[in-house]
């Protein structure tokens, strides 16, 4: 059996997380904010904090990345 076929898809994993958040009463604004923050932190790790590469990979302007990261209080690269 192919190992990948036994693993849940990205959609299924996200569905489980969203179900848990809904059960806990987390509103969509807070959920989206947390998702965006984690997404930025992961991109920072992958691109070793290089904001130009991060912005290009995320499909946003570098200034937008800087402003959103500041608003979200994204932690510096670890």
Phi, psi and omega in degrees: 000138178291128183301321182296328182290338180272346179273144178294146179289167177303316180300316181295319179295317179293323179300319179295319179295315180297319178302316179296318180295319178296317179300325181276356178079022179283128182280162186296324180299314179293322179296315180294321179298314180294318178301312182297319180298312180295320178301314179296317180297320178292320177296321178298318178296313183299320185258017176051039176079002180286106187294327179296314179293320179299311182300316180298315181294325181277348179077031179229163177288149181302321178295322177296317178302311181301312182295316180294319179298322179293315179298318182280350183058050179292132179290150177295161179305141180265000000 
